[in-house]
């Protein structure tokens, strides 16, 4: 870790005896966020931040930090002394410049940070519980932007749950990013894609005939994850028949062991690090969250679309407005469907290739037939024109 650094975007300090301009409402808060963002990963006290801001009132800085923490743009990491750290969203509310320029602290960046009493700072957390201080790259190369969960980035929270052995179930509509956050949190995933046809063999393995005519038992994803101490992600777990999914339960409880009857009663013990996380889409036809399944997942986390992120990703603001409108109406029971982040990302890609009207028409056509009229009205209101569902026209 490093000592606090002065923001590179700072403007020249006010002359001695002079006075800086009066700050506008929220400006000090944005400046405080700038300092936190520029020192991501470092714990800072209000007094330290005040010094970096050229001698601002530590009381005013403390008030700003309290507001930022309430917004999820700062995290309290210590109560005595009171210390704060940047979160994944701090940079989004940070000022572009600092007025006046923060004073130089005169401490080399290479020096270890120490506590106020000179005691070396705690070592960084173990890799499994590493704090995600910014965007995380998923295995497919796409970037995941963490969201706040119980005062910390969701990626960090999931990693800590794994370290504690607390199984997590993520639930929400399709397309909200359940798979994305799991892939971002765990780089050692073994995935089971659940559906109504999933069998025990798909999970634990089965006999397969080799080219020379012999039969060998090929272990499935559950066994691989257990033996290698990896994370098993059961996607769409509630679509899997409960009698099939029950094969995972002995691996999740205190036994951490399964018996493979199909392979002569082979016993598989879970290695340290083995963890189970699952996804559930409520309302999807065939999805059943049984009591037995729910009881195995001590933590159940709702995942909804981050429409603010959609705006930050430069998705057409009119499409985001349609999604927000329909999401509100969905919550009140007026409509069953609302575009999620997946549909909004698709909207922008289609817009870039075929144009905005085509993308808006596809948004209507994607909606379930019973909701299509309401979606079309929302699109007309946001785009200021009537758009037809995307369809083939006259012959060229």
ABEGO torsion letter per residue (X at the ends): XBBBBBBAABBBBBBBGBBBBBBBBGAAAAAAAAAAAAABGBBBBAAAAAAAAGGBBAAAAAAAAAAAAAAGABBBABAOBBBBBBBAAAAAABBABBOBBBBBAGBBAABBBBBAAGBBBBBBBBAAABBBABBBBBAAGBBBBBBBBGGBBAAAAAAAAAAAGBBBBBBEBBGAGAAAAAAAABAABBBBBBBAABBAAAAAEBBBBBAAGBBBBBBBAAAAAAAAGBBBBBBGAAABBAAAAAAAAAAABAAGBBBBAAAGGBBBBBBBGBBBBBBBBBGBBGBBBBAAAAAABABBBBBBBBAAAAAAAGBBAAAAAAAAAAAAAAAAGABABBBBAAAAAAAAAAAAAAEAAAAAAAAAAABBAAAAAAAAAAAAAAAGBBBBBBBBBBBX
